[in-house]
């Protein structure tokens, strides 16, 4: 399944790495220092996806199937 680009949603993601770059210095990869957020009254980062390891996904599916047994 193709993902959409975070920076340009009308385009498909080509894994160029631009979204991982620092907003203050494009030669650096973001290290989550949050200096780019400035001194706002609040700071927020939109969470668009949560990626879980396969083991956790499988465990969750097993729990879900035990809760809703098929008769």
C-alpha positions in Angstrom: 0.0 0.0 0.0 1.4 3.4 -1.0 1.7 6.0 1.7 1.0 9.7 1.1 3.8 12.2 1.6 3.5 14.0 4.9 4.9 17.3 3.5 3.0 17.2 0.2 -0.2 15.1 0.8 -1.1 15.2 -2.9 2.0 13.1 -3.7 2.9 9.5 -2.9 5.8 8.9 -0.4 9.0 8.0 -2.1 10.9 7.7 1.2 13.2 10.7 0.3 13.7 11.5 4.1 12.7 15.1 3.8 10.1 14.7 6.6 13.0 13.5 8.9 15.0 16.7 8.5 15.4 19.4 11.1 13.3 22.6 10.4 16.1 24.8 11.8 19.0 23.2 9.9 18.0 21.1 6.9 21.5 19.4 6.9 20.6 17.6 10.2 18.1 14.9 10.9 15.5 15.8 13.5 16.5 14.7 17.1 13.2 15.9 18.7 14.9 18.8 20.5 11.7 20.9 20.0 13.6 24.1 19.5 11.6 24.6 16.3 8.4 24.9 18.3 9.6 28.1 19.9 8.0 29.7 23.0 4.3 29.1 22.2 1.7 28.8 24.9 1.3 25.3 23.9 3.2 22.8 21.7 1.7 19.9 19.8 2.7 17.2 17.4 0.0 15.4 15.4 0.3 11.7 15.7 -0.8 10.2 12.3 0.1 6.6 12.9 1.2 4.2 15.6 3.4 1.3 14.5 3.5 -1.8 16.7 5.8 -4.7 16.5 4.3 -7.8 14.9 4.3 -9.7 18.2 2.1 -7.1 19.9 -0.2 -7.1 16.9 -0.5 -10.9 17.0 -1.1 -10.9 20.7 -3.8 -8.2 20.4 -5.5 -10.3 17.6 -5.5 -13.4 19.8 -7.0 -11.4 22.7 -9.7 -10.0 20.5 -10.6 -13.4 19.0 -11.0 -14.8 22.6 -13.4 -12.0 23.5 -15.6 -12.5 20.5 -15.6 -16.3 19.8 -17.3 -17.4 16.6 -20.1 -19.8 17.2 
